[in-house]
Amino acid sequence: MDLIEKHGIELVGVAVALVAVGAAYVILSSKKPKACLDPENFREFKCVKRTQLSHNVAKFKFALPTPTSVLGLPIGQHISCRGKDSLGEDVIKPYTPTTLDTDMYPQGRMSHHFREMRVGDYMAVKGPKGRFKYQPGQVRAFGMLAGGSGITPMFQVARAILENPIDKTNVHLIYANVTVDDILLKEELEGLTSKYPNRFKVYYVLNQPPEEWNGGVGFVSKEMIEAHCPAPASDIQRD
């Protein structure tokens, strides 16, 4: 489970993964495992691995309660994470799963909790939350607009659509950031583009593009949307 969050100017990134060993058992078992999330109460998940990906990005892996546990998070929904800020006060923040990816900043209160987190520590999580529901094939095409960490819910839905063999929906994404280094999940997005070239299109927009940039520049405009998203229709959804 991965989460992404962005605040302010300086970025400290955290990728959060909730995993369970024994996934084959879950798939083969005739009895559907009970979801380990609780929408009303926080439950704690143990940090089992922390990997520093760069000077300002780290990846955390959290274990599910048992080898046969499933998270139980519907597509397009999010969770709430609870931690402590630099003053020791409780802070609760929503995160949208990709699997769950999260990016954070020094200014963020929840960022402090992740910066201080070590293997063996616990994260309190509650969910699922949200009203968005997606049914495979409910539209012919999805037009998506995202900026910064707003890519998280879009990526989650896009990947679920594309990886579902019975869903033939096409996905068009416009993704805006300040610089090329701010593009989150770029490797994953490019992976979807390579794997589903006829069904997934992504158009990057930057405020401060590098030299020889062939994407969009500035803010997302009406012209960009018209050029890179499907035209409005009864079987088209834009988010």
PyMOL commands that set and color helices and strands:
alter all, ss='L'
color gray80, all
select helices_A, chain A and resi 23-28+109-116+148-163+180-182+186-195+222-228
alter helices_A, ss='H'
color red, helices_A
select strands_A, chain A and resi 12-19+43-54+57-63+78-84+90-95+101-104+122-129+141-147+170-177+200-206+216-217+236-238
alter strands_A, ss='S'
color yellow, strands_A
deselect
rebuild
show_as cartoon
